[in-house]
Every structure is written in structure tokens, then in C-alpha cells.
Amino acid sequence: MLEGKALVDDSDMPLKMQIEAMSFASQALDLYDVFDCISIAGYIKKEFDSKYGNGWQCVVGSNFGSFFTHSKGTFIYFTLERLKFLIFKGASSSTSP
């Protein structure tokens, strides 16, 4: 169970989707070594793509920076065990040529 283990740092996802994100992360940690962040992120991305359509991005690690644009209602950043998880669905931003 995730109770007491996951800590949401920031999110604009609906609560149900947040719970699924943490559940997918927990499943990935059961399947892969905690140091295999690429496989963990790939597992979560594939689960989100399958359930909510393509375009999801996932970053997993203990020390990273990020700067991105996301679709409204698709962002979560949380900690589970010793790893940070950043999940979002990309959005296009308008730029001037």
C-alpha cells in the first residue's frame, strides 16, 4: 500500500489520477531495481499512454532539474521511497519565429 510512503510535492491532476500515478510508481518499483530509473520511468509512461492516450512524459531520479510546458490537469511531482517522480502530458507552446 502507498499510505505513508508517497508524498505529493505539487500536482494539478485530479485526485484519482494522482493515486494511479503513485500506484504505477509502486508497481514499477516492485518490478525494477530502485537504481534502474529508466525502466521505472518507461513503465509509468507506458501505463499512462495506455490509459490516457499518447504524449505522457516521466522523469524518475533523486536529483534532476526540469523546465516544461504541460497540458492542464496532467502534472504531478511526488516522492516515493527515495525517488522523485515527475509525470506530465506535454503541451505545445506558441513561440514567435
Salt bridges, closest charged atoms under 4 A:
ASP9 OD2 - LYS84 NZ 3.55
ASP12 OD2 - HIS70 NE2 3.08
GLU20 OE2 - LYS51 NZ 2.44
ASP49 OD2 - LYS45 NZ 2.53
